[in-house]
């Protein structure tokens, strides 16, 4: 699925959490939010790794 605004709003409407990068500029890293940025980046990376086998199954069916 592409990360368009329409697709993001569709997922939000269906209460499905989107596991991609947020829109807009990345937030500036400061000492106060450094740990939060690192946590969010690790969470996105982990969710991406979980999606790889699932998307591979879809590719095999076509």
Secondary structure, DSSP 4 states (H G I P E B T S, - for coil): ----HHHHHHHHHTT----SPPSSSPPPP-TTTHHHHHHHHHHHHHHHHHHHHHHHHHHHT-
